[in-house]
């Protein structure tokens, strides 16, 4: 989003302002895993749990990654947005298609794109704008 606002003929200050404003319109979520047991923000986290983050805050935990994907899809920022779901290196094409189906079902008014991000550690990175 920020790169699309870049204007080669504009001043650095104008580009910085436009790009920063565009970045502020993007909501990000991620799904990763817990490397160890912990208690964080009222969540009793067990090693191996899936962790959902929304805007860098713990959104939820679950042993079922599909349940977390569904909860993220039901979150307000995704409901009527342009959503891009980037799946990581440990996610198969079939699993990614299931994630796409979840977002499509839960966000019928959103424009959803699925892309291989190939990122390590994070199973899914979700961008809604």
Backbone atoms as SQL, in Angstrom:
CREATE TABLE atoms (id INTEGER PRIMARY KEY, chain TEXT, resi INTEGER, resn TEXT, atom TEXT, x REAL, y REAL, z REAL);
INSERT INTO atoms VALUES
  (1, 'A', 1, 'UNK', 'N', 0.813, -1.198, 0.000),
  (2, 'A', 1, 'UNK', 'CA', 0.000, 0.000, 0.000),
  (3, 'A', 1, 'UNK', 'C', 0.852, 1.255, 0.000),
  (4, 'A', 2, 'UNK', 'N', 1.894, 1.226, 0.842),
  (5, 'A', 2, 'UNK', 'CA', 2.761, 2.400, 0.921),
  (6, 'A', 2, 'UNK', 'C', 3.491, 2.619, -0.395),
  (7, 'A', 3, 'UNK', 'N', 3.961, 1.551, -0.996),
  (8, 'A', 3, 'UNK', 'CA', 4.690, 1.699, -2.265),
  (9, 'A', 3, 'UNK', 'C', 3.804, 2.239, -3.374),
  (10, 'A', 4, 'UNK', 'N', 2.541, 1.901, -3.359),
  (11, 'A', 4, 'UNK', 'CA', 1.631, 2.406, -4.383),
  (12, 'A', 4, 'UNK', 'C', 1.411, 3.907, -4.262),
  (13, 'A', 5, 'UNK', 'N', 1.697, 4.469, -3.114),
  (14, 'A', 5, 'UNK', 'CA', 1.537, 5.912, -2.903),
  (15, 'A', 5, 'UNK', 'C', 2.785, 6.704, -3.287),
  (16, 'A', 6, 'UNK', 'N', 3.860, 6.004, -3.573),
  (17, 'A', 6, 'UNK', 'CA', 5.108, 6.691, -3.921),
  (18, 'A', 6, 'UNK', 'C', 4.956, 7.422, -5.246),
  (19, 'A', 7, 'UNK', 'N', 5.327, 8.703, -5.243),
  (20, 'A', 7, 'UNK', 'CA', 5.287, 9.533, -6.453),
  (21, 'A', 7, 'UNK', 'C', 6.707, 9.998, -6.747),
  (22, 'A', 8, 'UNK', 'N', 7.313, 9.520, -7.838),
  (23, 'A', 8, 'UNK', 'CA', 8.714, 9.846, -8.136),
  (24, 'A', 8, 'UNK', 'C', 8.996, 11.342, -8.211),
  (25, 'A', 9, 'UNK', 'N', 8.001, 12.130, -8.611),
  (26, 'A', 9, 'UNK', 'CA', 8.196, 13.573, -8.754),
  (27, 'A', 9, 'UNK', 'C', 7.898, 14.360, -7.484),
  (28, 'A', 10, 'UNK', 'N', 7.385, 13.672, -6.454),
  (29, 'A', 10, 'UNK', 'CA', 7.037, 14.367, -5.210),
  (30, 'A', 10, 'UNK', 'C', 8.269, 14.509, -4.317),
  (31, 'A', 11, 'UNK', 'N', 8.167, 15.411, -3.373),
  (32, 'A', 11, 'UNK', 'CA', 9.271, 15.610, -2.435),
  (33, 'A', 11, 'UNK', 'C', 9.344, 14.428, -1.467),
  (34, 'A', 12, 'UNK', 'N', 10.493, 14.303, -0.827),
  (35, 'A', 12, 'UNK', 'CA', 10.663, 13.236, 0.152),
  (36, 'A', 12, 'UNK', 'C', 9.640, 13.384, 1.275),
  (37, 'A', 13, 'UNK', 'N', 9.415, 14.604, 1.700),
  (38, 'A', 13, 'UNK', 'CA', 8.457, 14.865, 2.775),
  (39, 'A', 13, 'UNK', 'C', 7.038, 14.457, 2.360),
  (40, 'A', 14, 'UNK', 'N', 6.627, 14.823, 1.144),
  (41, 'A', 14, 'UNK', 'CA', 5.287, 14.466, 0.674),
  (42, 'A', 14, 'UNK', 'C', 5.140, 12.957, 0.530),
  (43, 'A', 15, 'UNK', 'N', 6.178, 12.300, -0.004),
  (44, 'A', 15, 'UNK', 'CA', 6.134, 10.844, -0.137),
  (45, 'A', 15, 'UNK', 'C', 6.080, 10.173, 1.224),
  (46, 'A', 16, 'UNK', 'N', 6.868, 10.641, 2.163),
  (47, 'A', 16, 'UNK', 'CA', 6.873, 10.062, 3.502),
  (48, 'A', 16, 'UNK', 'C', 5.496, 10.185, 4.140),
  (49, 'A', 17, 'UNK', 'N', 4.879, 11.339, 4.002),
  (50, 'A', 17, 'UNK', 'CA', 3.557, 11.564, 4.577),
  (51, 'A', 17, 'UNK', 'C', 2.511, 10.658, 3.918),
  (52, 'A', 18, 'UNK', 'N', 2.514, 10.587, 2.597),
  (53, 'A', 18, 'UNK', 'CA', 1.533, 9.774, 1.883),
  (54, 'A', 18, 'UNK', 'C', 1.716, 8.282, 2.180),
  (55, 'A', 19, 'UNK', 'N', 2.976, 7.852, 2.208),
  (56, 'A', 19, 'UNK', 'CA', 3.243, 6.436, 2.445),
  (57, 'A', 19, 'UNK', 'C', 2.924, 6.041, 3.882),
  (58, 'A', 20, 'UNK', 'N', 3.207, 6.908, 4.826),
  (59, 'A', 20, 'UNK', 'CA', 2.901, 6.646, 6.234),
  (60, 'A', 20, 'UNK', 'C', 1.392, 6.581, 6.442),
  (61, 'A', 21, 'UNK', 'N', 0.667, 7.470, 5.793),
  (62, 'A', 21, 'UNK', 'CA', -0.789, 7.468, 5.902),
  (63, 'A', 21, 'UNK', 'C', -1.360, 6.161, 5.322),
  (64, 'A', 22, 'UNK', 'N', -0.838, 5.725, 4.189),
  (65, 'A', 22, 'UNK', 'CA', -1.310, 4.475, 3.581),
  (66, 'A', 22, 'UNK', 'C', -1.036, 3.285, 4.498),
  (67, 'A', 23, 'UNK', 'N', 0.127, 3.279, 5.108),
  (68, 'A', 23, 'UNK', 'CA', 0.484, 2.192, 6.011),
  (69, 'A', 23, 'UNK', 'C', -0.477, 2.128, 7.198),
  (70, 'A', 24, 'UNK', 'N', -0.954, 3.273, 7.632),
  (71, 'A', 24, 'UNK', 'CA', -1.896, 3.326, 8.744),
  (72, 'A', 24, 'UNK', 'C', -3.249, 2.713, 8.419),
  (73, 'A', 25, 'UNK', 'N', -3.526, 2.498, 7.131),
  (74, 'A', 25, 'UNK', 'CA', -4.795, 1.905, 6.713),
  (75, 'A', 25, 'UNK', 'C', -4.722, 0.391, 6.554),
  (76, 'A', 26, 'UNK', 'N', -3.574, -0.179, 6.883),
  (77, 'A', 26, 'UNK', 'CA', -3.378, -1.624, 6.747),
  (78, 'A', 26, 'UNK', 'C', -3.447, -2.278, 8.121),
  (79, 'A', 27, 'UNK', 'N', -4.262, -3.299, 8.234),
  (80, 'A', 27, 'UNK', 'CA', -4.390, -4.087, 9.461),
  (81, 'A', 27, 'UNK', 'C', -3.699, -5.421, 9.214),
  (82, 'A', 28, 'UNK', 'N', -2.799, -5.807, 10.107),
  (83, 'A', 28, 'UNK', 'CA', -2.083, -7.063, 9.908),
  (84, 'A', 28, 'UNK', 'C', -2.359, -8.056, 11.028),
  (85, 'A', 29, 'UNK', 'N', -2.399, -9.317, 10.630),
  (86, 'A', 29, 'UNK', 'CA', -2.555, -10.429, 11.557),
  (87, 'A', 29, 'UNK', 'C', -1.557, -11.505, 11.153),
  (88, 'A', 30, 'UNK', 'N', -1.182, -12.322, 12.124),
  (89, 'A', 30, 'UNK', 'CA', -0.261, -13.420, 11.861),
  (90, 'A', 30, 'UNK', 'C', -0.680, -14.639, 12.671),
  (91, 'A', 31, 'UNK', 'N', -0.273, -15.801, 12.165),
  (92, 'A', 31, 'UNK', 'CA', -0.405, -17.027, 12.951),
  (93, 'A', 31, 'UNK', 'C', 0.965, -17.677, 12.996),
  (94, 'A', 32, 'UNK', 'N', 1.400, -17.961, 14.215),
  (95, 'A', 32, 'UNK', 'CA', 2.683, -18.623, 14.450),
  (96, 'A', 32, 'UNK', 'C', 2.444, -19.704, 15.499),
  (97, 'A', 33, 'UNK', 'N', 3.468, -20.117, 16.212),
  (98, 'A', 33, 'UNK', 'CA', 3.333, -21.162, 17.223),
  (99, 'A', 33, 'UNK', 'C', 4.109, -20.777, 18.481),
  (100, 'A', 34, 'UNK', 'N', 3.719, -21.400, 19.581),
  (101, 'A', 34, 'UNK', 'CA', 4.392, -21.162, 20.857),
  (102, 'A', 34, 'UNK', 'C', 5.585, -22.106, 20.977),
  (103, 'A', 35, 'UNK', 'N', 6.742, -21.545, 21.258),
  (104, 'A', 35, 'UNK', 'CA', 7.962, -22.340, 21.409),
  (105, 'A', 35, 'UNK', 'C', 8.104, -22.925, 22.811),
  (106, 'A', 36, 'UNK', 'N', 7.323, -22.370, 23.771),
  (107, 'A', 36, 'UNK', 'CA', 7.400, -22.851, 25.144),
  (108, 'A', 36, 'UNK', 'C', 6.097, -22.530, 25.874),
  (109, 'A', 37, 'UNK', 'N', 5.905, -23.120, 27.034),
  (110, 'A', 37, 'UNK', 'CA', 4.747, -22.822, 27.871),
  (111, 'A', 37, 'UNK', 'C', 4.897, -21.424, 28.450),
  (112, 'A', 38, 'UNK', 'N', 3.788, -20.708, 28.538),
  (113, 'A', 38, 'UNK', 'CA', 3.828, -19.386, 29.173),
  (114, 'A', 38, 'UNK', 'C', 2.410, -18.942, 29.517),
  (115, 'A', 39, 'UNK', 'N', 2.344, -17.894, 30.303),
  (116, 'A', 39, 'UNK', 'CA', 1.080, -17.248, 30.633),
  (117, 'A', 39, 'UNK', 'C', 1.246, -15.799, 30.220),
  (118, 'A', 40, 'UNK', 'N', 0.473, -15.379, 29.236),
  (119, 'A', 40, 'UNK', 'CA', 0.647, -14.035, 28.707),
  (120, 'A', 40, 'UNK', 'C', -0.700, -13.375, 28.514),
  (121, 'A', 41, 'UNK', 'N', -0.883, -12.224, 29.109),
  (122, 'A', 41, 'UNK', 'CA', -2.097, -11.431, 28.907),
  (123, 'A', 41, 'UNK', 'C', -3.373, -12.234, 29.170),
  (124, 'A', 42, 'UNK', 'N', -3.314, -13.106, 30.168),
  (125, 'A', 42, 'UNK', 'CA', -4.483, -13.903, 30.503),
  (126, 'A', 42, 'UNK', 'C', -4.631, -15.177, 29.688),
  (127, 'A', 43, 'UNK', 'N', -3.728, -15.423, 28.768),
  (128, 'A', 43, 'UNK', 'CA', -3.764, -16.636, 27.955),
  (129, 'A', 43, 'UNK', 'C', -2.807, -17.669, 28.551),
  (130, 'A', 44, 'UNK', 'N', -3.312, -18.873, 28.798),
  (131, 'A', 44, 'UNK', 'CA', -2.484, -19.983, 29.255),
  (132, 'A', 44, 'UNK', 'C', -1.966, -20.686, 28.006),
  (133, 'A', 45, 'UNK', 'N', -0.735, -20.409, 27.638),
  (134, 'A', 45, 'UNK', 'CA', -0.163, -20.876, 26.381),
  (135, 'A', 45, 'UNK', 'C', 0.693, -22.113, 26.628),
  (136, 'A', 46, 'UNK', 'N', 0.450, -23.130, 25.822),
  (137, 'A', 46, 'UNK', 'CA', 1.220, -24.375, 25.911),
  (138, 'A', 46, 'UNK', 'C', 2.138, -24.485, 24.702),
  (139, 'A', 47, 'UNK', 'N', 3.301, -25.049, 24.925),
  (140, 'A', 47, 'UNK', 'CA', 4.240, -25.272, 23.819),
  (141, 'A', 47, 'UNK', 'C', 3.525, -25.997, 22.678),
  (142, 'A', 48, 'UNK', 'N', 3.676, -25.481, 21.468),
  (143, 'A', 48, 'UNK', 'CA', 3.044, -26.084, 20.301),
  (144, 'A', 48, 'UNK', 'C', 1.692, -25.499, 19.948),
  (145, 'A', 49, 'UNK', 'N', 1.098, -24.691, 20.859),
  (146, 'A', 49, 'UNK', 'CA', -0.156, -24.015, 20.527),
  (147, 'A', 49, 'UNK', 'C', 0.068, -23.085, 19.342),
  (148, 'A', 50, 'UNK', 'N', -0.966, -22.893, 18.571),
  (149, 'A', 50, 'UNK', 'CA', -0.934, -21.866, 17.534),
  (150, 'A', 50, 'UNK', 'C', -1.292, -20.547, 18.194),
  (151, 'A', 51, 'UNK', 'N', -0.600, -19.496, 17.805),
  (152, 'A', 51, 'UNK', 'CA', -0.846, -18.156, 18.333),
  (153, 'A', 51, 'UNK', 'C', -1.296, -17.245, 17.206),
  (154, 'A', 52, 'UNK', 'N', -2.374, -16.532, 17.431),
  (155, 'A', 52, 'UNK', 'CA', -2.832, -15.526, 16.473),
  (156, 'A', 52, 'UNK', 'C', -2.518, -14.155, 17.047),
  (157, 'A', 53, 'UNK', 'N', -1.892, -13.335, 16.239),
  (158, 'A', 53, 'UNK', 'CA', -1.575, -11.960, 16.612),
  (159, 'A', 53, 'UNK', 'C', -2.363, -11.029, 15.707),
  (160, 'A', 54, 'UNK', 'N', -2.846, -9.956, 16.267),
  (161, 'A', 54, 'UNK', 'CA', -3.545, -8.940, 15.497),
  (162, 'A', 54, 'UNK', 'C', -2.947, -7.599, 15.889),
  (163, 'A', 55, 'UNK', 'N', -2.367, -6.924, 14.913),
  (164, 'A', 55, 'UNK', 'CA', -1.675, -5.655, 15.166),
  (165, 'A', 55, 'UNK', 'C', -0.651, -5.822, 16.293),
  (166, 'A', 56, 'UNK', 'N', 0.089, -6.909, 16.241),
  (167, 'A', 56, 'UNK', 'CA', 1.173, -7.231, 17.187),
  (168, 'A', 56, 'UNK', 'C', 0.695, -7.530, 18.607),
  (169, 'A', 57, 'UNK', 'N', -0.609, -7.686, 18.796),
  (170, 'A', 57, 'UNK', 'CA', -1.168, -8.044, 20.097),
  (171, 'A', 57, 'UNK', 'C', -1.686, -9.477, 20.018),
  (172, 'A', 58, 'UNK', 'N', -1.550, -10.225, 21.110),
  (173, 'A', 58, 'UNK', 'CA', -2.051, -11.587, 21.131),
  (174, 'A', 58, 'UNK', 'C', -3.568, -11.565, 20.985),
  (175, 'A', 59, 'UNK', 'N', -4.052, -12.215, 19.951),
  (176, 'A', 59, 'UNK', 'CA', -5.476, -12.253, 19.619),
  (177, 'A', 59, 'UNK', 'C', -6.133, -13.511, 20.166),
  (178, 'A', 60, 'UNK', 'N', -5.390, -14.623, 20.139),
  (179, 'A', 60, 'UNK', 'CA', -5.934, -15.876, 20.634),
  (180, 'A', 60, 'UNK', 'C', -4.962, -17.021, 20.441),
  (181, 'A', 61, 'UNK', 'N', -5.281, -18.125, 21.091),
  (182, 'A', 61, 'UNK', 'CA', -4.478, -19.343, 20.966),
  (183, 'A', 61, 'UNK', 'C', -5.425, -20.511, 20.736),
  (184, 'A', 62, 'UNK', 'N', -4.890, -21.552, 20.120),
  (185, 'A', 62, 'UNK', 'CA', -5.704, -22.742, 19.891),
  (186, 'A', 62, 'UNK', 'C', -4.791, -23.872, 19.463),
  (187, 'A', 63, 'UNK', 'N', -5.235, -25.091, 19.643),
  (188, 'A', 63, 'UNK', 'CA', -4.513, -26.260, 19.130),
  (189, 'A', 63, 'UNK', 'C', -4.914, -26.516, 17.680),
  (190, 'A', 64, 'UNK', 'N', -5.977, -25.855, 17.222),
  (191, 'A', 64, 'UNK', 'CA', -6.520, -26.030, 15.870),
  (192, 'A', 64, 'UNK', 'C', -6.290, -24.751, 15.066),
  (193, 'A', 65, 'UNK', 'N', -5.411, -24.820, 14.087),
  (194, 'A', 65, 'UNK', 'CA', -5.080, -23.630, 13.298),
  (195, 'A', 65, 'UNK', 'C', -6.279, -23.130, 12.495),
  (196, 'A', 66, 'UNK', 'N', -7.160, -24.047, 12.078),
  (197, 'A', 66, 'UNK', 'CA', -8.338, -23.634, 11.309),
  (198, 'A', 66, 'UNK', 'C', -9.298, -22.811, 12.166),
  (199, 'A', 67, 'UNK', 'N', -9.414, -23.167, 13.446),
  (200, 'A', 67, 'UNK', 'CA', -10.263, -22.390, 14.354),
  (201, 'A', 67, 'UNK', 'C', -9.725, -20.974, 14.503),
  (202, 'A', 68, 'UNK', 'N', -8.405, -20.832, 14.579),
  (203, 'A', 68, 'UNK', 'CA', -7.809, -19.491, 14.679),
  (204, 'A', 68, 'UNK', 'C', -8.001, -18.704, 13.390),
  (205, 'A', 69, 'UNK', 'N', -7.831, -19.349, 12.253),
  (206, 'A', 69, 'UNK', 'CA', -8.059, -18.674, 10.972),
  (207, 'A', 69, 'UNK', 'C', -9.500, -18.167, 10.892),
  (208, 'A', 70, 'UNK', 'N', -10.436, -18.986, 11.324),
  (209, 'A', 70, 'UNK', 'CA', -11.848, -18.595, 11.285),
  (210, 'A', 70, 'UNK', 'C', -12.093, -17.388, 12.194),
  (211, 'A', 71, 'UNK', 'N', -11.512, -17.397, 13.386),
  (212, 'A', 71, 'UNK', 'CA', -11.698, -16.267, 14.317),
  (213, 'A', 71, 'UNK', 'C', -11.084, -14.995, 13.750),
  (214, 'A', 72, 'UNK', 'N', -9.918, -15.116, 13.117),
  (215, 'A', 72, 'UNK', 'CA', -9.306, -13.934, 12.491),
  (216, 'A', 72, 'UNK', 'C', -10.166, -13.427, 11.338),
  (217, 'A', 73, 'UNK', 'N', -10.722, -14.344, 10.559),
  (218, 'A', 73, 'UNK', 'CA', -11.567, -13.944, 9.431),
  (219, 'A', 73, 'UNK', 'C', -12.825, -13.231, 9.914),
  (220, 'A', 74, 'UNK', 'N', -13.304, -13.598, 11.080),
  (221, 'A', 74, 'UNK', 'CA', -14.514, -12.982, 11.635),
  (222, 'A', 74, 'UNK', 'C', -14.234, -11.629, 12.279),
  (223, 'A', 75, 'UNK', 'N', -12.970, -11.290, 12.442),
  (224, 'A', 75, 'UNK', 'CA', -12.585, -10.021, 13.051),
  (225, 'A', 75, 'UNK', 'C', -12.978, -8.872, 12.117),
  (226, 'A', 76, 'UNK', 'N', -13.430, -7.780, 12.674),
  (227, 'A', 76, 'UNK', 'CA', -13.973, -6.654, 11.907),
  (228, 'A', 76, 'UNK', 'C', -13.088, -6.143, 10.767),
  (229, 'A', 77, 'UNK', 'N', -11.782, -5.975, 10.943),
  (230, 'A', 77, 'UNK', 'CA', -10.989, -5.390, 9.848),
  (231, 'A', 77, 'UNK', 'C', -11.030, -6.181, 8.545),
  (232, 'A', 78, 'UNK', 'N', -11.288, -7.466, 8.607),
  (233, 'A', 78, 'UNK', 'CA', -11.285, -8.284, 7.402),
  (234, 'A', 78, 'UNK', 'C', -12.627, -8.327, 6.679),
  (235, 'A', 79, 'UNK', 'N', -13.689, -7.941, 7.343),
  (236, 'A', 79, 'UNK', 'CA', -15.038, -8.182, 6.834),
  (237, 'A', 79, 'UNK', 'C', -15.321, -7.542, 5.477),
  (238, 'A', 80, 'UNK', 'N', -14.878, -6.323, 5.239),
  (239, 'A', 80, 'UNK', 'CA', -15.164, -5.645, 3.970),
  (240, 'A', 80, 'UNK', 'C', -13.918, -4.955, 3.453),
  (241, 'A', 81, 'UNK', 'N', -12.849, -5.693, 3.355),
  (242, 'A', 81, 'UNK', 'CA', -11.569, -5.117, 2.986),
  (243, 'A', 81, 'UNK', 'C', -10.976, -5.853, 1.791),
  (244, 'A', 82, 'UNK', 'N', -9.859, -5.348, 1.352),
  (245, 'A', 82, 'UNK', 'CA', -9.019, -6.099, 0.426),
  (246, 'A', 82, 'UNK', 'C', -8.064, -6.885, 1.306),
  (247, 'A', 83, 'UNK', 'N', -8.212, -8.194, 1.303),
  (248, 'A', 83, 'UNK', 'CA', -7.454, -9.060, 2.197),
  (249, 'A', 83, 'UNK', 'C', -6.471, -9.889, 1.380),
  (250, 'A', 84, 'UNK', 'N', -5.227, -9.890, 1.812),
  (251, 'A', 84, 'UNK', 'CA', -4.225, -10.756, 1.210),
  (252, 'A', 84, 'UNK', 'C', -3.741, -11.718, 2.279),
  (253, 'A', 85, 'UNK', 'N', -3.816, -13.002, 1.976),
  (254, 'A', 85, 'UNK', 'CA', -3.366, -14.045, 2.886),
  (255, 'A', 85, 'UNK', 'C', -2.078, -14.626, 2.302),
  (256, 'A', 86, 'UNK', 'N', -0.978, -14.400, 2.992),
  (257, 'A', 86, 'UNK', 'CA', 0.317, -14.943, 2.583),
  (258, 'A', 86, 'UNK', 'C', 0.566, -16.191, 3.418),
  (259, 'A', 87, 'UNK', 'N', 0.786, -17.313, 2.750),
  (260, 'A', 87, 'UNK', 'CA', 1.061, -18.520, 3.524),
  (261, 'A', 87, 'UNK', 'C', 2.551, -18.832, 3.520),
  (262, 'A', 88, 'UNK', 'N', 2.991, -19.403, 4.640),
  (263, 'A', 88, 'UNK', 'CA', 4.410, -19.608, 4.878),
  (264, 'A', 88, 'UNK', 'C', 4.956, -20.904, 4.311),
  (265, 'A', 89, 'UNK', 'N', 6.253, -21.069, 4.519),
  (266, 'A', 89, 'UNK', 'CA', 6.969, -22.207, 3.942),
  (267, 'A', 89, 'UNK', 'C', 6.517, -23.554, 4.495),
  (268, 'A', 90, 'UNK', 'N', 5.911, -23.590, 5.670),
  (269, 'A', 90, 'UNK', 'CA', 5.464, -24.849, 6.264),
  (270, 'A', 90, 'UNK', 'C', 3.991, -25.155, 5.990),
  (271, 'A', 91, 'UNK', 'N', 3.373, -24.391, 5.098),
  (272, 'A', 91, 'UNK', 'CA', 1.968, -24.576, 4.752),
  (273, 'A', 91, 'UNK', 'C', 1.886, -25.164, 3.344),
  (274, 'A', 92, 'UNK', 'N', 1.130, -26.238, 3.189),
  (275, 'A', 92, 'UNK', 'CA', 0.974, -26.846, 1.869),
  (276, 'A', 92, 'UNK', 'C', -0.034, -26.047, 1.043),
  (277, 'A', 93, 'UNK', 'N', -0.021, -26.263, -0.242),
  (278, 'A', 93, 'UNK', 'CA', -0.985, -25.605, -1.130),
  (279, 'A', 93, 'UNK', 'C', -2.420, -25.961, -0.725),
  (280, 'A', 94, 'UNK', 'N', -2.637, -27.208, -0.354),
  (281, 'A', 94, 'UNK', 'CA', -3.963, -27.653, 0.065),
  (282, 'A', 94, 'UNK', 'C', -4.408, -26.945, 1.351),
  (283, 'A', 95, 'UNK', 'N', -3.512, -26.827, 2.308),
  (284, 'A', 95, 'UNK', 'CA', -3.831, -26.110, 3.548),
  (285, 'A', 95, 'UNK', 'C', -4.119, -24.638, 3.263),
  (286, 'A', 96, 'UNK', 'N', -3.353, -24.052, 2.376),
  (287, 'A', 96, 'UNK', 'CA', -3.565, -22.643, 2.012),
  (288, 'A', 96, 'UNK', 'C', -4.927, -22.466, 1.354),
  (289, 'A', 97, 'UNK', 'N', -5.318, -23.401, 0.517),
  (290, 'A', 97, 'UNK', 'CA', -6.635, -23.323, -0.131),
  (291, 'A', 97, 'UNK', 'C', -7.757, -23.397, 0.909),
  (292, 'A', 98, 'UNK', 'N', -7.554, -24.194, 1.948),
  (293, 'A', 98, 'UNK', 'CA', -8.541, -24.270, 3.032),
  (294, 'A', 98, 'UNK', 'C', -8.638, -22.921, 3.744),
  (295, 'A', 99, 'UNK', 'N', -7.502, -22.271, 3.972),
  (296, 'A', 99, 'UNK', 'CA', -7.513, -20.935, 4.586),
  (297, 'A', 99, 'UNK', 'C', -8.278, -19.957, 3.702),
  (298, 'A', 100, 'UNK', 'N', -8.045, -20.024, 2.398),
  (299, 'A', 100, 'UNK', 'CA', -8.765, -19.156, 1.460),
  (300, 'A', 100, 'UNK', 'C', -10.269, -19.413, 1.540),
  (301, 'A', 101, 'UNK', 'N', -10.672, -20.669, 1.606),
  (302, 'A', 101, 'UNK', 'CA', -12.094, -21.011, 1.711),
  (303, 'A', 101, 'UNK', 'C', -12.708, -20.446, 2.988),
  (304, 'A', 102, 'UNK', 'N', -11.959, -20.486, 4.086),
  (305, 'A', 102, 'UNK', 'CA', -12.455, -19.939, 5.353),
  (306, 'A', 102, 'UNK', 'C', -12.682, -18.434, 5.219),
  (307, 'A', 103, 'UNK', 'N', -11.696, -17.724, 4.688),
  (308, 'A', 103, 'UNK', 'CA', -11.841, -16.274, 4.545),
  (309, 'A', 103, 'UNK', 'C', -12.950, -15.917, 3.563),
  (310, 'A', 104, 'UNK', 'N', -13.081, -16.683, 2.500),
  (311, 'A', 104, 'UNK', 'CA', -14.137, -16.421, 1.520),
  (312, 'A', 104, 'UNK', 'C', -15.515, -16.611, 2.146),
  (313, 'A', 105, 'UNK', 'N', -15.671, -17.648, 2.949),
  (314, 'A', 105, 'UNK', 'CA', -16.961, -17.902, 3.600),
  (315, 'A', 105, 'UNK', 'C', -17.283, -16.877, 4.676),
  (316, 'A', 106, 'UNK', 'N', -16.282, -16.486, 5.465),
  (317, 'A', 106, 'UNK', 'CA', -16.510, -15.571, 6.585),
  (318, 'A', 106, 'UNK', 'C', -16.543, -14.103, 6.175),
  (319, 'A', 107, 'UNK', 'N', -15.977, -13.791, 5.025),
  (320, 'A', 107, 'UNK', 'CA', -15.885, -12.392, 4.572),
  (321, 'A', 107, 'UNK', 'C', -16.436, -12.267, 3.155),
  (322, 'A', 108, 'UNK', 'N', -17.743, -12.484, 2.972),
  (323, 'A', 108, 'UNK', 'CA', -18.299, -12.488, 1.611),
  (324, 'A', 108, 'UNK', 'C', -18.194, -11.142, 0.888),
  (325, 'A', 109, 'UNK', 'N', -18.014, -10.052, 1.622),
  (326, 'A', 109, 'UNK', 'CA', -17.909, -8.733, 0.996),
  (327, 'A', 109, 'UNK', 'C', -16.473, -8.268, 0.801),
  (328, 'A', 110, 'UNK', 'N', -15.532, -9.131, 1.129),
  (329, 'A', 110, 'UNK', 'CA', -14.108, -8.780, 0.998),
  (330, 'A', 110, 'UNK', 'C', -13.557, -9.323, -0.311),
  (331, 'A', 111, 'UNK', 'N', -12.534, -8.648, -0.801),
  (332, 'A', 111, 'UNK', 'CA', -11.782, -9.145, -1.951),
  (333, 'A', 111, 'UNK', 'C', -10.560, -9.858, -1.382),
  (334, 'A', 112, 'UNK', 'N', -10.462, -11.156, -1.611),
  (335, 'A', 112, 'UNK', 'CA', -9.439, -11.960, -0.953),
  (336, 'A', 112, 'UNK', 'C', -8.471, -12.541, -1.978),
  (337, 'A', 113, 'UNK', 'N', -7.186, -12.392, -1.674),
  (338, 'A', 113, 'UNK', 'CA', -6.129, -12.924, -2.518),
  (339, 'A', 113, 'UNK', 'C', -5.264, -13.841, -1.669),
  (340, 'A', 114, 'UNK', 'N', -4.884, -14.972, -2.233),
  (341, 'A', 114, 'UNK', 'CA', -4.008, -15.927, -1.562),
  (342, 'A', 114, 'UNK', 'C', -2.677, -15.954, -2.300),
  (343, 'A', 115, 'UNK', 'N', -1.587, -15.768, -1.565),
  (344, 'A', 115, 'UNK', 'CA', -0.255, -15.769, -2.156),
  (345, 'A', 115, 'UNK', 'C', 0.710, -16.578, -1.302),
  (346, 'A', 116, 'UNK', 'N', 1.641, -17.236, -1.950),
  (347, 'A', 116, 'UNK', 'CA', 2.709, -17.917, -1.226),
  (348, 'A', 116, 'UNK', 'C', 3.734, -16.870, -0.820),
  (349, 'A', 117, 'UNK', 'N', 3.880, -16.675, 0.479),
  (350, 'A', 117, 'UNK', 'CA', 4.874, -15.732, 0.982),
  (351, 'A', 117, 'UNK', 'C', 6.200, -16.436, 1.247),
  (352, 'A', 118, 'UNK', 'N', 6.117, -17.734, 1.526),
  (353, 'A', 118, 'UNK', 'CA', 7.314, -18.520, 1.789),
  (354, 'A', 118, 'UNK', 'C', 8.023, -18.165, 3.078),
  (355, 'A', 119, 'UNK', 'N', 7.371, -17.396, 3.945),
  (356, 'A', 119, 'UNK', 'CA', 8.019, -16.931, 5.169),
  (357, 'A', 119, 'UNK', 'C', 8.190, -18.059, 6.176),
  (358, 'A', 120, 'UNK', 'N', 9.318, -18.067, 6.888),
  (359, 'A', 120, 'UNK', 'CA', 9.513, -19.039, 7.965),
  (360, 'A', 120, 'UNK', 'C', 8.767, -18.581, 9.218),
  (361, 'A', 121, 'UNK', 'N', 8.540, -19.480, 10.142),
  (362, 'A', 121, 'UNK', 'CA', 7.994, -19.226, 11.477),
  (363, 'A', 121, 'UNK', 'C', 6.500, -18.869, 11.459),
  (364, 'A', 122, 'UNK', 'N', 6.067, -18.009, 10.567),
  (365, 'A', 122, 'UNK', 'CA', 4.669, -17.593, 10.509),
  (366, 'A', 122, 'UNK', 'C', 3.935, -18.409, 9.450),
  (367, 'A', 123, 'UNK', 'N', 2.935, -19.157, 9.900),
  (368, 'A', 123, 'UNK', 'CA', 2.160, -19.962, 8.951),
  (369, 'A', 123, 'UNK', 'C', 1.370, -19.055, 8.017),
  (370, 'A', 124, 'UNK', 'N', 0.808, -17.989, 8.572),
  (371, 'A', 124, 'UNK', 'CA', 0.022, -17.051, 7.773),
  (372, 'A', 124, 'UNK', 'C', 0.324, -15.617, 8.203),
  (373, 'A', 125, 'UNK', 'N', 0.442, -14.744, 7.223),
  (374, 'A', 125, 'UNK', 'CA', 0.456, -13.295, 7.420),
  (375, 'A', 125, 'UNK', 'C', -0.754, -12.770, 6.654),
  (376, 'A', 126, 'UNK', 'N', -1.578, -11.997, 7.318),
  (377, 'A', 126, 'UNK', 'CA', -2.831, -11.540, 6.711),
  (378, 'A', 126, 'UNK', 'C', -2.852, -10.019, 6.738),
  (379, 'A', 127, 'UNK', 'N', -3.052, -9.458, 5.569),
  (380, 'A', 127, 'UNK', 'CA', -3.089, -8.012, 5.420),
  (381, 'A', 127, 'UNK', 'C', -4.478, -7.602, 4.963),
  (382, 'A', 128, 'UNK', 'N', -5.102, -6.686, 5.692),
  (383, 'A', 128, 'UNK', 'CA', -6.424, -6.177, 5.326),
  (384, 'A', 128, 'UNK', 'C', -6.327, -4.655, 5.191),
  (385, 'A', 129, 'UNK', 'N', -6.784, -4.164, 4.058),
  (386, 'A', 129, 'UNK', 'CA', -6.763, -2.710, 3.866),
  (387, 'A', 129, 'UNK', 'C', -8.026, -2.225, 3.199);
